[in-house]
Amino acid sequence: MLRSDQLRRNPKILFWGKCLAEINALNAVITLFYLQREVSVAEIFYLSIVWSAATLLFEVPTGYLADRFGRKRTLLLGTVFLALSWAATWFAHGFPAFTVVFVLMSASFSCFSGTEEAFLYDSLQEIGQERDMTKHNGRLQSAHHLFNIFLPAAGAWIARDLSEAQFFVLLIINLLAAISALGFFFFLAEPKHAQSVVAYEKGIFRESLETIKREPFLLRAAMNQIIIFIASLVTWRAYQPFLTAQGVSVFWLGVFYALMHGIIFLLHQRIGVIEKYLGTVRVLSGSIVLMIAALAGIFITAEPWLLFVFILIALTLESARAPVFGHAMNRLINSRSRATTLSNLNVFRAVLGIPIVFLSGWSANINIEYIFLIAIGLCLSVLFLFPIRQRDLVPVARVGEPAPDRRN
């Protein structure tokens, strides 16, 4: 098979591999699973701190590994960590044991973070299709949601009694999916990275830091995305016990998860068209405004079905923004250091996440509804402190480089 044909297969193979890697049959009842395994609501938030701390440890080294030794190898390593995390979950009971699980999951996440986008962009660039990044990245991001459209609903039905035997069935599904993803990633063709003697002498890590310094938009955009992600994260950790306390059954938690991922999947499939029609700034800023409105709605009604809808909207909007950010940021980053640069930016997620998640865990012990107030405050801070402006979206050419393509 010609190399060009191998590279053209990469987006499809990457998509299906990620579909399998993203399978988590427990997700619709994950918080209830932790509670069953002797982890309190506050400790669930503290496990997110473990995740953030582990991300600080792994994020940049895995990005460097992807740039220096290959994106494909890093994706394979991340999938191995994922399989190990599900095996460890099988035996985990209590907070200490789940810290090990979360460290393994964080290592897996860090291997994928930035690497999959860099792999996709370099594959498209080598065959002259990099202008289609938003479309392909939207499809890649939708991989997170394809099986989650129906599997968590099935998982909620399987675990309807919240028994250990039912949870074991779901864990087996997750482990088999991770092993299958490993098989898909073996068939990826490593794309070429742009090479530069000067950049090599400087080192990939230094080059990525220079990219962030040269393009202030990268840092502002990362803060915009990361803070909204944290708002979504704390909402995600709270919504299952909150809705069950309002009388929502385990089955409807499965329906919630299926609806959320179905909507996100459809949005990601069409995000290129939506961005072209509305514009990048309107998509990114408008989604925050709608998220604030949905979270505020939680405090003006006690109707379970309305609470269900408001939280569904809030969690859906955060995920729908990811491909738009991916396209804007990848256009500004040199291929050689792309994975490392994106990993450096993601470190801010871990740094910001630790104090905010700690505050959320403390607040959950007082009143779980305080979590949603924290999420609203985070969204408002992004609108006023880290807005995305139209002029930020025009790349700045470096000396000796061609002018940026302003048609993208």
Secondary structure, 3 states (H helix, E strand, C coil): CCHHHHHHHHHHHHHHHHHHHCCCCCHHHHHHHHHHCCCCHHHHHHHHHHHHHHHHHHHHHHHHHHHHHCHHHHHHHHHHHHHHHHHHHHHCCHHHHHHHHHHHHHHHHHHHCCHHHHHHHHHHHHCCCHHHHHHHHHHHHHHHHHHHHCHHHHHHHHCCCCCHHHHHHHHHHHHHHHHHHHHHHCCCCCCCCCCCHHHHHHCHHHHHHHHHHHCHHHHHHHHHHHHHHHHHHHHHHHHHHHHHHCCCCHHHHHHHHHHHHHHHHHHHHCHHHHHHHHCHHHHHHHHHHHHHHHHHHCCCCCCHHHHHHHHHHHHHHHHHCHHHHHHHHHCCCCHHHHHHHHHHHHHHHHHHHHHHHHHHHHHHHHCCCHHHHHHHHHHHHHHHHCCCCHHHHCCCCCCCCCCCCCCC
